[in-house]
Structures are given as structure tokens and as C-alpha cells.
Amino acid sequence: MDSRWLKHTTQADRDDRIKEVQSYRNAFDALAELLETEYEEFAPDYDISSWSHKQADRNGANRKLRSILKLLTIKE
């Protein structure tokens, strides 16, 4: 489980928070499956002067998607 789920929780509330997040696992798995189809591949067209900007945009979008998918991965 990603430690971001436990941020801002007290030690006393930690176990309850872990159980709560783990209870969402099925929904997170389904959402992750949907999001994995959102990765964008890019084949640069060097004849277009803005190709590097488009590549940077796709890289940023994919980086954020990987971060979200990591957050949604709940292991026991």
C-alpha cells in the first residue's frame, strides 16, 4: 500500500485507515484496469516543429497516470 494513504493519520487511526483503504481494493483494481488503457504512445513526426512539445505533454500525462496507478495498487 502506498504510504500516501496514511499521510495525516495518527498512529491510533493507522490500522483503521489501512482496513478502510483495503476495503476499496476491488473498486481500485477495476479503476486501474480502465486507466491502464489511457496510456498515450507517441511517434514523433520530426517534420512538425512542435513535436517535442507534444512529446513532453504525453510524457507528463503518462507520468501522472503512473503515479495514480501506483496509488491504486493495494497489496495485502
N, C-alpha and C positions, 0 to 999 in steps of 0.2 A: 504494500500500500504506500502510495506517495505521501511523504511527510507533510505536504501542504494541507492534507485533510485534518491534521492535528494542530495546525497553527492556531493560535489564540484559544486553546483549550487548557484548562488547568489539569494538573496530574490526576485529580479526583474524577474529572469528567472524561479522561482519556479512554478508558475501557468502554464507556457508553458510546462515545463518538465512533470508536472502531467498529462496534457492533452495528451502529446505525449505518455507517458507510458500507459495511459488508452486506447489509440487507438490500442495498441498491444494486448489488452485483449483476443480477440478470438484466436490469434495465441498462446498466453501463455497458455490458457486453453487446447488447443489441445496438446501442448508440454507437459504440466503437466500430461495429461492423458496417454501419451506414457511413460513418465518417471516413473509413478507410477507402471508400470509393471516391472521395473528394480530392485525393492527391492529384496534383496537376503536373504533367510532364511537359517539357518544353524542348522543342528542337529549334535552336537558334537559326534565324534567317539573316545571315550577315549582310544581305543586301538592304535590309531595313536599318536605318541609323539608330533607332531606339531599341534594338534587340536586347541590349544589355539592361535597359530599364525594365523591360518585360520579364527578363530572366530573374532580375533581382526581386521583382514583385512576386513571382511564382515561388522563389526560394523562401521569401518571408512568409508567404501563406502556408507553404508546406512545413516550415519550421514551427509555426504556431499550431498547426494541426498535429504535429508530432508531440508537442507539449500537452495538448488536450488529451490525446490518446494515452499518453503516459499517466496522466491524472486519472483516467477512467479505468486503467488496468488495476484490478483489485485481486490480489493473490492471497490465498489463505495461509 
